[in-house]
Amino acid sequence: MTTLAKALNIAKIAAFVSLAVIATENTAQSAEIKFLCAGALESTVRDLIPEFQKTSGYNVNATFAAINVITERVQKGEAADLAIVSPQQWEDLQKDRKIDPAVRVVIAKVGFGVFVKKGAAKPDISSVEAFKRAFLNASSIALFDPVLRGPTPVFGTRLFEQLGMSPGLNPKSKFAGGPVALFELVAKGDAEIGLAQISEILAAPGVELVGSLPADIQGFTIFTTAVPSNAKEPVAAKTLVEFLASARVTALLKSKGLEPN
């Protein structure tokens, strides 16, 4: 074989190897992350996904639900690469060996707030007594259906019972089966006032945040990452966790009504 032929042959082999490496990298990097994400993080995550996909090369298939529902889905073995749950739910899943014990990062927490129709007068909720008056004096109230398993209906039911407000609120409460229906009740004027997580209020059209609950009765939902044991793309999922916990995300979390870790 001539020197020229040898050189051409080597060049062909190098080109083939290079293409094979590129193809392998592209296949790896185009992996899709199935992400079960908390509904309260939806606005934030939807804004962040395009940037993450562009910088990492991974695709993200995100679905949003209450963390109680997400926990049940992971517990039942539903295929997922990353899930957002509460710290207690993380503990329960870890005990049952449903998640990777090495991945536990708190992304953010969110408190509860009061909302009214956009442009409507905002009641005083600066103290516990003022908060009670605002709800007891309202003609109608928008609340999540108590049978739902999300953080807000659980928190709201317990709060109103503890404050002795339930008897006065039950007759004028209008219950919704999800966030869209909840905010529409107030936005359309069918209810005067409502209670929800602050991040969801800020993202909802037609309503305005009155303010967060007084510190004495405020509660927080803490969002913790969990990688299911049956994850198909655990490496990609961990890359997404690192991105969500990065300093880059902090400012956006704050603008969405969330408190970064």
Secondary structure, 3 states (H helix, E strand, C coil): CCHHHHHHHHHHHHHHHHHHHHHHHHHHHCCEEEEEEEHHHHHHHHHHHHHHHHHHCCEEEEEEECHHHHHHHHHCCCCCCEEEECHHHHHHHHHCCCECCCCCCEEEEEEEEEEEECCCCCCCCCCHHHHHHHHHHCCCEEEECCCCCCHHHHHHHHHHHHCCCHHHHHHHEEEECCHHHHHHHHHCCCCCEEEEEHHHHHHCCCEEEEEECCCCCCCEEEEEEECECCCCCHHHHHHHHHHHCCHHHHHHHHHCCCEEC
